[in-house]
Amino acid sequence: MEQPTSARPAAPAGTSRRTVLCCAAAALATAGAASACSTETRAHQENTGPKGTIDLGDPEAVPVGGAKLYRTERVIVSRPDKDTYEGLSAICTHQACVIAEVEETEAHCTCHGSRFDATNGDVLHGPATAPLPPVQVAVKDGRLTAVRT
Ligand code: FES
């Protein structure tokens, strides 16, 4: 008697159903993107980060003329001068990966290679086409805070 067979091919070892679905979605969205799927992409559904008023700590941690990534909090803060702080979302506008790093004033999403200006959110390199949205930041009582709704 013939054994029933699965219509679905077996996933490679260590590949979950969610990974396969994620990569399939990425492939549909951007040709060739499936190979770029990573843990970051798989987690994009959970990347919204904390909400409300978020303590970012000592404001002096943000370099004057530069920017700092607060990855856990999903916020990028730039500091154009000593007393001015500006915030951006650190969630990539392409497929919602968390920005991986900020070098000087450039934010990098390593999921598919998008790059953003960390001072204003502008896209410097796709596949993202939309800028990083602003996040309200403030310094109060010597602490840097961000407000995410
Ligand atoms: S999620 Fe694709 S480049 Fe950031």
Backbone and ligand atoms as CSV (ligand in chain L), in Angstrom:
chain,resi,resn,atom,element,x,y,z
A,1,MET,N,N,0.835,-1.191,0.000
A,1,MET,CA,C,0.000,0.000,0.000
A,1,MET,C,C,0.880,1.256,0.000
A,2,GLU,N,N,0.511,2.233,-0.810
A,2,GLU,CA,C,1.308,3.443,-0.942
A,2,GLU,C,C,1.118,4.350,0.280
A,3,GLN,N,N,2.204,4.903,0.788
A,3,GLN,CA,C,2.166,5.814,1.927
A,3,GLN,C,C,1.761,7.208,1.451
A,4,PRO,N,N,0.933,7.920,2.252
A,4,PRO,CA,C,0.602,9.291,1.875
A,4,PRO,C,C,1.857,10.167,1.935
A,5,THR,N,N,1.934,11.103,1.035
A,5,THR,CA,C,3.083,12.017,1.023
A,5,THR,C,C,2.602,13.437,1.222
A,6,SER,N,N,3.487,14.240,1.726
A,6,SER,CA,C,3.159,15.640,1.948
A,6,SER,C,C,3.317,16.406,0.643
A,7,ALA,N,N,2.397,17.315,0.393
A,7,ALA,CA,C,2.488,18.160,-0.798
A,7,ALA,C,C,3.517,19.263,-0.598
A,8,ARG,N,N,3.900,19.472,0.662
A,8,ARG,CA,C,4.824,20.562,0.975
A,8,ARG,C,C,6.228,19.987,1.154
A,9,PRO,N,N,7.237,20.535,0.468
A,9,PRO,CA,C,8.592,20.030,0.655
A,9,PRO,C,C,9.084,20.337,2.065
A,10,ALA,N,N,9.957,19.469,2.558
A,10,ALA,CA,C,10.502,19.663,3.895
A,10,ALA,C,C,11.364,20.915,3.921
A,11,ALA,N,N,11.243,21.672,5.005
A,11,ALA,CA,C,12.080,22.856,5.186
A,11,ALA,C,C,13.471,22.413,5.601
A,12,PRO,N,N,14.483,23.203,5.257
A,12,PRO,CA,C,15.829,22.878,5.701
A,12,PRO,C,C,15.900,22.835,7.223
A,13,ALA,N,N,16.844,22.063,7.741
A,13,ALA,CA,C,17.008,21.965,9.186
A,13,ALA,C,C,17.149,23.350,9.787
A,14,GLY,N,N,16.454,23.588,10.894
A,14,GLY,CA,C,16.531,24.872,11.574
A,14,GLY,C,C,15.627,25.933,10.970
A,15,THR,N,N,14.848,25.575,9.984
A,15,THR,CA,C,13.958,26.540,9.342
A,15,THR,C,C,12.540,26.284,9.805
A,16,SER,N,N,11.940,27.250,10.434
A,16,SER,CA,C,10.579,27.098,10.907
A,16,SER,C,C,9.601,27.458,9.805
A,17,ARG,N,N,8.340,27.063,10.003
A,17,ARG,CA,C,7.291,27.433,9.053
A,17,ARG,C,C,7.215,28.941,8.932
A,18,ARG,N,N,7.393,29.623,10.080
A,18,ARG,CA,C,7.329,31.072,10.074
A,18,ARG,C,C,8.440,31.667,9.200
A,19,THR,N,N,9.638,31.072,9.267
A,19,THR,CA,C,10.736,31.563,8.445
A,19,THR,C,C,10.397,31.431,6.979
A,20,VAL,N,N,9.846,30.275,6.611
A,20,VAL,CA,C,9.502,30.039,5.217
A,20,VAL,C,C,8.460,31.051,4.757
A,21,LEU,N,N,7.430,31.278,5.577
A,21,LEU,CA,C,6.393,32.238,5.216
A,21,LEU,C,C,6.976,33.632,5.094
A,22,CYS,N,N,7.838,33.974,6.023
A,22,CYS,CA,C,8.450,35.292,6.015
A,22,CYS,C,C,9.255,35.491,4.747
A,23,CYS,N,N,10.087,34.508,4.432
A,23,CYS,CA,C,10.939,34.646,3.253
A,23,CYS,C,C,10.118,34.636,1.977
A,24,ALA,N,N,9.043,33.863,1.962
A,24,ALA,CA,C,8.175,33.853,0.789
A,24,ALA,C,C,7.555,35.230,0.594
A,25,ALA,N,N,7.122,35.839,1.677
A,25,ALA,CA,C,6.539,37.183,1.598
A,25,ALA,C,C,7.574,38.185,1.120
A,26,ALA,N,N,8.789,38.062,1.631
A,26,ALA,CA,C,9.845,38.982,1.209
A,26,ALA,C,C,10.148,38.806,-0.273
A,27,ALA,N,N,10.126,37.546,-0.727
A,27,ALA,CA,C,10.415,37.288,-2.136
A,27,ALA,C,C,9.351,37.897,-3.031
A,28,LEU,N,N,8.103,37.834,-2.580
A,28,LEU,CA,C,7.031,38.433,-3.360
A,28,LEU,C,C,7.142,39.946,-3.372
A,29,ALA,N,N,7.543,40.506,-2.233
A,29,ALA,CA,C,7.614,41.961,-2.119
A,29,ALA,C,C,8.782,42.526,-2.917
A,30,THR,N,N,9.901,41.866,-2.853
A,30,THR,CA,C,11.073,42.360,-3.559
A,30,THR,C,C,11.821,41.166,-4.123
A,31,ALA,N,N,11.878,41.092,-5.411
A,31,ALA,CA,C,12.536,39.955,-6.054
A,31,ALA,C,C,13.947,39.797,-5.526
A,32,GLY,N,N,14.277,38.586,-5.180
A,32,GLY,CA,C,15.615,38.286,-4.703
A,32,GLY,C,C,15.829,38.538,-3.235
A,33,ALA,N,N,14.815,39.021,-2.546
A,33,ALA,CA,C,15.000,39.351,-1.145
A,33,ALA,C,C,14.978,38.135,-0.238
A,34,ALA,N,N,14.494,37.007,-0.732
A,34,ALA,CA,C,14.371,35.838,0.130
A,34,ALA,C,C,15.700,35.443,0.737
A,35,SER,N,N,16.767,35.575,-0.005
A,35,SER,CA,C,18.053,35.176,0.537
A,35,SER,C,C,18.498,36.096,1.666
A,36,ALA,N,N,17.901,37.264,1.773
A,36,ALA,CA,C,18.295,38.202,2.810
A,36,ALA,C,C,17.513,38.017,4.095
A,37,CYS,N,N,16.563,37.086,4.119
A,37,CYS,CA,C,15.789,36.890,5.337
A,37,CYS,C,C,16.709,36.514,6.480
A,38,SER,N,N,16.440,37.060,7.614
A,38,SER,CA,C,17.276,36.819,8.772
A,38,SER,C,C,16.399,36.785,9.997
A,39,THR,N,N,17.044,36.634,11.124
A,39,THR,CA,C,16.310,36.693,12.374
A,39,THR,C,C,15.577,38.010,12.479
A,40,GLU,N,N,16.213,39.089,12.012
A,40,GLU,CA,C,15.564,40.397,12.052
A,40,GLU,C,C,14.254,40.374,11.277
A,41,THR,N,N,14.270,39.831,10.094
A,41,THR,CA,C,13.066,39.817,9.273
A,41,THR,C,C,12.005,38.947,9.909
A,42,ARG,N,N,12.418,37.810,10.430
A,42,ARG,CA,C,11.445,36.905,11.043
A,42,ARG,C,C,10.752,37.561,12.220
A,43,ALA,N,N,11.448,38.467,12.865
A,43,ALA,CA,C,10.894,39.090,14.064
A,43,ALA,C,C,10.143,40.375,13.767
A,44,HIS,N,N,10.005,40.739,12.500
A,44,HIS,CA,C,9.478,42.075,12.212
A,44,HIS,C,C,8.082,42.316,12.752
A,45,GLN,N,N,7.326,41.266,12.956
A,45,GLN,CA,C,5.984,41.461,13.490
A,45,GLN,C,C,6.014,41.989,14.923
A,46,GLU,N,N,7.100,41.736,15.648
A,46,GLU,CA,C,7.191,42.136,17.050
A,46,GLU,C,C,8.047,43.376,17.236
A,47,ASN,N,N,8.331,44.098,16.189
A,47,ASN,CA,C,9.310,45.169,16.256
A,47,ASN,C,C,8.768,46.527,16.651
A,48,THR,N,N,7.573,46.600,17.141
A,48,THR,CA,C,7.029,47.918,17.419
A,48,THR,C,C,7.706,48.583,18.608
A,49,GLY,N,N,8.273,47.820,19.520
A,49,GLY,CA,C,8.995,48.387,20.648
A,49,GLY,C,C,8.081,48.931,21.710
A,50,PRO,N,N,8.693,49.486,22.776
A,50,PRO,CA,C,7.892,49.996,23.883
A,50,PRO,C,C,7.094,51.234,23.486
A,51,LYS,N,N,5.996,51.452,24.175
A,51,LYS,CA,C,5.132,52.611,23.929
A,51,LYS,C,C,5.163,53.538,25.144
A,52,GLY,N,N,4.660,54.756,24.937
A,52,GLY,CA,C,4.592,55.718,26.026
A,52,GLY,C,C,5.891,56.486,26.164
A,53,THR,N,N,6.148,56.986,27.363
A,53,THR,CA,C,7.366,57.739,27.631
A,53,THR,C,C,8.481,56.762,27.978
A,54,ILE,N,N,9.564,56.851,27.226
A,54,ILE,CA,C,10.659,55.898,27.352
A,54,ILE,C,C,11.912,56.634,27.818
A,55,ASP,N,N,12.502,56.175,28.897
A,55,ASP,CA,C,13.741,56.763,29.412
A,55,ASP,C,C,14.914,56.272,28.576
A,56,LEU,N,N,15.656,57.218,27.985
A,56,LEU,CA,C,16.830,56.859,27.183
A,56,LEU,C,C,18.127,57.145,27.931
A,57,GLY,N,N,18.016,57.652,29.143
A,57,GLY,CA,C,19.217,57.843,29.963
A,57,GLY,C,C,19.871,59.197,29.796
A,58,ASP,N,N,21.178,59.189,29.950
A,58,ASP,CA,C,21.977,60.412,29.928
A,58,ASP,C,C,21.978,61.023,28.529
A,59,PRO,N,N,21.511,62.263,28.397
A,59,PRO,CA,C,21.495,62.885,27.069
A,59,PRO,C,C,22.886,63.077,26.485
A,60,GLU,N,N,23.898,63.101,27.329
A,60,GLU,CA,C,25.266,63.287,26.829
A,60,GLU,C,C,25.763,62.060,26.062
A,61,ALA,N,N,25.022,60.981,26.097
A,61,ALA,CA,C,25.407,59.784,25.329
A,61,ALA,C,C,25.239,60.000,23.831
A,62,VAL,N,N,24.465,61.018,23.455
A,62,VAL,CA,C,24.275,61.331,22.031
A,62,VAL,C,C,25.358,62.339,21.628
A,63,PRO,N,N,26.200,61.994,20.667
A,63,PRO,CA,C,27.290,62.911,20.304
A,63,PRO,C,C,26.775,64.156,19.572
A,64,VAL,N,N,27.323,65.309,19.912
A,64,VAL,CA,C,26.989,66.540,19.193
A,64,VAL,C,C,27.440,66.373,17.739
A,65,GLY,N,N,26.513,66.644,16.820
A,65,GLY,CA,C,26.811,66.477,15.397
A,65,GLY,C,C,26.626,65.054,14.901
A,66,GLY,N,N,26.184,64.181,15.771
A,66,GLY,CA,C,26.005,62.781,15.384
A,66,GLY,C,C,24.652,62.246,15.809
A,67,ALA,N,N,24.573,60.957,15.909
A,67,ALA,CA,C,23.323,60.300,16.274
A,67,ALA,C,C,23.636,59.015,17.024
A,68,LYS,N,N,22.643,58.558,17.779
A,68,LYS,CA,C,22.793,57.328,18.554
A,68,LYS,C,C,21.553,56.458,18.363
A,69,LEU,N,N,21.803,55.178,18.198
A,69,LEU,CA,C,20.709,54.208,18.089
A,69,LEU,C,C,20.392,53.636,19.462
A,70,TYR,N,N,19.128,53.680,19.835
A,70,TYR,CA,C,18.608,53.009,21.024
A,70,TYR,C,C,17.785,51.835,20.503
A,71,ARG,N,N,18.473,50.747,20.272
A,71,ARG,CA,C,17.879,49.642,19.524
A,71,ARG,C,C,16.718,48.996,20.284
A,72,THR,N,N,16.899,48.753,21.549
A,72,THR,CA,C,15.838,48.128,22.341
A,72,THR,C,C,14.592,48.997,22.358
A,73,GLU,N,N,14.813,50.302,22.407
A,73,GLU,CA,C,13.693,51.244,22.485
A,73,GLU,C,C,13.150,51.612,21.104
A,74,ARG,N,N,13.855,51.167,20.030
A,74,ARG,CA,C,13.440,51.417,18.631
A,74,ARG,C,C,13.436,52.902,18.306
A,75,VAL,N,N,14.466,53.599,18.800
A,75,VAL,CA,C,14.553,55.045,18.585
A,75,VAL,C,C,15.984,55.410,18.170
A,76,ILE,N,N,16.080,56.370,17.266
A,76,ILE,CA,C,17.357,56.986,16.911
A,76,ILE,C,C,17.267,58.441,17.352
A,77,VAL,N,N,18.293,58.923,18.051
A,77,VAL,CA,C,18.320,60.326,18.457
A,77,VAL,C,C,19.540,60.976,17.834
A,78,SER,N,N,19.305,62.093,17.171
A,78,SER,CA,C,20.423,62.876,16.645
A,78,SER,C,C,20.535,64.167,17.455
A,79,ARG,N,N,21.702,64.787,17.354
A,79,ARG,CA,C,21.975,65.984,18.148
A,79,ARG,C,C,22.742,66.980,17.278
A,80,PRO,N,N,21.999,67.817,16.533
A,80,PRO,CA,C,22.672,68.748,15.631
A,80,PRO,C,C,23.521,69.796,16.347
A,81,ASP,N,N,23.147,70.149,17.568
A,81,ASP,CA,C,23.985,71.033,18.382
A,81,ASP,C,C,23.815,70.639,19.845
A,82,LYS,N,N,24.561,71.293,20.704
A,82,LYS,CA,C,24.631,70.875,22.121
A,82,LYS,C,C,23.268,70.765,22.801
A,83,ASP,N,N,22.337,71.646,22.450
A,83,ASP,CA,C,21.064,71.692,23.157
A,83,ASP,C,C,19.872,71.191,22.350
A,84,THR,N,N,20.114,70.610,21.196
A,84,THR,CA,C,19.005,70.168,20.345
A,84,THR,C,C,19.073,68.657,20.122
A,85,TYR,N,N,17.958,67.998,20.396
A,85,TYR,CA,C,17.839,66.551,20.198
A,85,TYR,C,C,16.649,66.298,19.281
A,86,GLU,N,N,16.837,65.388,18.337
A,86,GLU,CA,C,15.742,65.042,17.433
A,86,GLU,C,C,15.624,63.533,17.352
A,87,GLY,N,N,14.383,63.037,17.346
A,87,GLY,CA,C,14.166,61.595,17.361
A,87,GLY,C,C,13.542,61.058,16.092
A,88,LEU,N,N,13.888,59.805,15.799
A,88,LEU,CA,C,13.315,59.081,14.662
A,88,LEU,C,C,12.973,57.670,15.107
A,89,SER,N,N,12.017,57.097,14.449
A,89,SER,CA,C,11.744,55.679,14.663
A,89,SER,C,C,12.923,54.867,14.134
A,90,ALA,N,N,13.280,53.809,14.834
A,90,ALA,CA,C,14.351,52.910,14.378
A,90,ALA,C,C,13.764,51.653,13.755
A,91,ILE,N,N,12.530,51.753,13.280
A,91,ILE,CA,C,11.898,50.623,12.591
A,91,ILE,C,C,11.919,50.933,11.095
A,92,CYS,N,N,12.606,50.104,10.364
A,92,CYS,CA,C,12.789,50.317,8.925
A,92,CYS,C,C,11.435,50.384,8.229
A,93,THR,N,N,11.299,51.329,7.309
A,93,THR,CA,C,10.039,51.506,6.593
A,93,THR,C,C,9.873,50.516,5.444
A,94,HIS,N,N,10.878,49.683,5.207
A,94,HIS,CA,C,10.743,48.685,4.145
A,94,HIS,C,C,9.877,47.530,4.614
A,95,GLN,N,N,10.386,46.729,5.539
A,95,GLN,CA,C,9.606,45.586,6.045
A,95,GLN,C,C,9.696,45.477,7.556
A,96,ALA,N,N,9.951,46.607,8.207
A,96,ALA,CA,C,9.837,46.724,9.661
A,96,ALA,C,C,10.918,46.019,10.464
A,97,CYS,N,N,12.060,45.758,9.899
A,97,CYS,CA,C,13.178,45.304,10.721
A,97,CYS,C,C,13.631,46.475,11.600
A,98,VAL,N,N,14.286,46.148,12.693
A,98,VAL,CA,C,14.867,47.191,13.528
A,98,VAL,C,C,16.204,47.608,12.906
A,99,ILE,N,N,16.425,48.913,12.858
A,99,ILE,CA,C,17.709,49.413,12.353
A,99,ILE,C,C,18.830,48.739,13.146
A,100,ALA,N,N,19.845,48.283,12.434
A,100,ALA,CA,C,20.905,47.497,13.074
A,100,ALA,C,C,22.012,48.355,13.666
A,101,GLU,N,N,22.315,49.470,13.010
A,101,GLU,CA,C,23.417,50.299,13.497
A,101,GLU,C,C,23.309,51.711,12.949
A,102,VAL,N,N,23.940,52.625,13.677
A,102,VAL,CA,C,24.074,54.002,13.210
A,102,VAL,C,C,25.561,54.325,13.230
A,103,GLU,N,N,26.066,54.749,12.078
A,103,GLU,CA,C,27.456,55.188,11.981
A,103,GLU,C,C,27.435,56.667,11.675
A,104,GLU,N,N,27.938,57.457,12.603
A,104,GLU,CA,C,27.912,58.917,12.505
A,104,GLU,C,C,26.471,59.391,12.295
A,105,THR,N,N,26.078,59.730,11.080
A,105,THR,CA,C,24.698,60.182,10.860
A,105,THR,C,C,23.990,59.317,9.821
A,106,GLU,N,N,24.412,58.051,9.706
A,106,GLU,CA,C,23.770,57.161,8.746
A,106,GLU,C,C,23.274,55.910,9.459
A,107,ALA,N,N,21.990,55.617,9.268
A,107,ALA,CA,C,21.368,54.440,9.883
A,107,ALA,C,C,21.289,53.318,8.865
A,108,HIS,N,N,21.640,52.110,9.293
A,108,HIS,CA,C,21.697,50.962,8.394
A,108,HIS,C,C,20.697,49.899,8.820
A,109,CYS,N,N,19.897,49.458,7.863
A,109,CYS,CA,C,19.054,48.288,8.094
A,109,CYS,C,C,19.712,47.132,7.349
A,110,THR,N,N,20.121,46.134,8.094
A,110,THR,CA,C,20.874,45.034,7.482
A,110,THR,C,C,19.970,43.948,6.902
A,111,CYS,N,N,18.657,44.068,7.094
A,111,CYS,CA,C,17.764,43.041,6.523
A,111,CYS,C,C,17.868,42.993,5.007
A,112,HIS,N,N,17.758,44.154,4.369
A,112,HIS,CA,C,17.826,44.182,2.901
A,112,HIS,C,C,18.682,45.333,2.404
A,113,GLY,N,N,19.371,46.010,3.297
A,113,GLY,CA,C,20.359,46.998,2.882
A,113,GLY,C,C,19.918,48.441,2.810
A,114,SER,N,N,18.747,48.775,3.319
A,114,SER,CA,C,18.339,50.182,3.272
A,114,SER,C,C,19.224,51.020,4.195
A,115,ARG,N,N,19.430,52.260,3.777
A,115,ARG,CA,C,20.201,53.206,4.583
A,115,ARG,C,C,19.420,54.512,4.676
A,116,PHE,N,N,19.497,55.123,5.841
A,116,PHE,CA,C,18.737,56.345,6.094
A,116,PHE,C,C,19.659,57.408,6.686
A,117,ASP,N,N,19.302,58.669,6.435
A,117,ASP,CA,C,19.967,59.785,7.112
A,117,ASP,C,C,19.423,59.811,8.539
A,118,ALA,N,N,20.288,59.606,9.508
A,118,ALA,CA,C,19.858,59.515,10.904
A,118,ALA,C,C,19.510,60.863,11.505
A,119,THR,N,N,19.687,61.949,10.760
A,119,THR,CA,C,19.321,63.262,11.275
A,119,THR,C,C,17.930,63.694,10.854
A,120,ASN,N,N,17.434,63.138,9.750
A,120,ASN,CA,C,16.099,63.549,9.294
A,120,ASN,C,C,15.248,62.391,8.775
A,121,GLY,N,N,15.808,61.197,8.730
A,121,GLY,CA,C,15.063,60.016,8.317
A,121,GLY,C,C,15.029,59.758,6.831
A,122,ASP,N,N,15.590,60.654,6.036
A,122,ASP,CA,C,15.533,60.480,4.579
A,122,ASP,C,C,16.182,59.169,4.131
A,123,VAL,N,N,15.608,58.560,3.113
A,123,VAL,CA,C,16.172,57.341,2.536
A,123,VAL,C,C,17.415,57.711,1.723
A,124,LEU,N,N,18.524,57.038,2.020
A,124,LEU,CA,C,19.761,57.239,1.263
A,124,LEU,C,C,19.975,56.120,0.261
A,125,HIS,N,N,19.412,54.946,0.607
A,125,HIS,CA,C,19.575,53.770,-0.269
A,125,HIS,C,C,18.413,52.826,-0.004
A,126,GLY,N,N,17.766,52.335,-1.065
A,126,GLY,CA,C,16.645,51.405,-0.920
A,126,GLY,C,C,17.095,50.020,-0.540
A,127,PRO,N,N,16.110,49.135,-0.458
A,127,PRO,CA,C,14.795,49.178,-1.067
A,127,PRO,C,C,13.748,50.044,-0.351
A,128,ALA,N,N,14.002,50.515,0.851
A,128,ALA,CA,C,13.018,51.388,1.492
A,128,ALA,C,C,12.797,52.616,0.617
A,129,THR,N,N,11.563,53.102,0.599
A,129,THR,CA,C,11.258,54.309,-0.171
A,129,THR,C,C,10.714,55.428,0.710
A,130,ALA,N,N,10.268,55.075,1.914
A,130,ALA,CA,C,9.689,56.074,2.819
A,130,ALA,C,C,10.694,56.408,3.918
A,131,PRO,N,N,10.718,57.659,4.346
A,131,PRO,CA,C,11.653,58.056,5.405
A,131,PRO,C,C,11.270,57.465,6.760
A,132,LEU,N,N,12.237,57.418,7.667
A,132,LEU,CA,C,11.939,57.023,9.042
A,132,LEU,C,C,11.085,58.124,9.665
A,133,PRO,N,N,9.967,57.778,10.282
A,133,PRO,CA,C,9.110,58.821,10.857
A,133,PRO,C,C,9.700,59.410,12.143
A,134,PRO,N,N,9.311,60.647,12.438
A,134,PRO,CA,C,9.835,61.298,13.646
A,134,PRO,C,C,9.258,60.696,14.923
A,135,VAL,N,N,10.041,60.770,15.979
A,135,VAL,CA,C,9.619,60.385,17.326
A,135,VAL,C,C,9.956,61.572,18.235
A,136,GLN,N,N,9.014,61.939,19.088
A,136,GLN,CA,C,9.219,63.075,19.981
A,136,GLN,C,C,10.242,62.718,21.047
A,137,VAL,N,N,11.252,63.567,21.221
A,137,VAL,CA,C,12.237,63.374,22.284
A,137,VAL,C,C,12.378,64.664,23.076
A,138,ALA,N,N,12.809,64.552,24.319
A,138,ALA,CA,C,12.978,65.719,25.175
A,138,ALA,C,C,14.001,65.405,26.247
A,139,VAL,N,N,14.571,66.464,26.806
A,139,VAL,CA,C,15.452,66.329,27.969
A,139,VAL,C,C,14.739,66.981,29.137
A,140,LYS,N,N,14.559,66.201,30.196
A,140,LYS,CA,C,13.877,66.708,31.380
A,140,LYS,C,C,14.563,66.137,32.615
A,141,ASP,N,N,14.893,67.041,33.533
A,141,ASP,CA,C,15.560,66.634,34.763
A,141,ASP,C,C,16.811,65.805,34.476
A,142,GLY,N,N,17.530,66.210,33.446
A,142,GLY,CA,C,18.790,65.559,33.123
A,142,GLY,C,C,18.664,64.200,32.470
A,143,ARG,N,N,17.454,63.845,32.039
A,143,ARG,CA,C,17.233,62.555,31.375
A,143,ARG,C,C,16.666,62.791,29.982
A,144,LEU,N,N,17.154,61.982,29.046
A,144,LEU,CA,C,16.620,62.014,27.687
A,144,LEU,C,C,15.459,61.040,27.614
A,145,THR,N,N,14.331,61.518,27.094
A,145,THR,CA,C,13.157,60.643,26.969
A,145,THR,C,C,12.614,60.714,25.550
A,146,ALA,N,N,11.959,59.649,25.165
A,146,ALA,CA,C,11.245,59.590,23.895
A,146,ALA,C,C,9.806,59.248,24.198
A,147,VAL,N,N,8.919,59.730,23.362
A,147,VAL,CA,C,7.492,59.413,23.517
A,147,VAL,C,C,7.032,58.724,22.245
A,148,ARG,N,N,6.597,57.471,22.418
A,148,ARG,CA,C,6.072,56.695,21.285
A,148,ARG,C,C,4.614,56.367,21.559
A,149,THR,N,N,3.781,56.596,20.550
A,149,THR,CA,C,2.356,56.300,20.714
A,149,THR,C,C,1.980,55.030,20.011
L,1,FES,S1,S,13.364,45.772,6.350
L,1,FES,FE1,FE,14.119,45.619,4.322
L,1,FES,S2,S,15.721,47.079,4.245
L,1,FES,FE2,FE,14.943,47.268,6.251
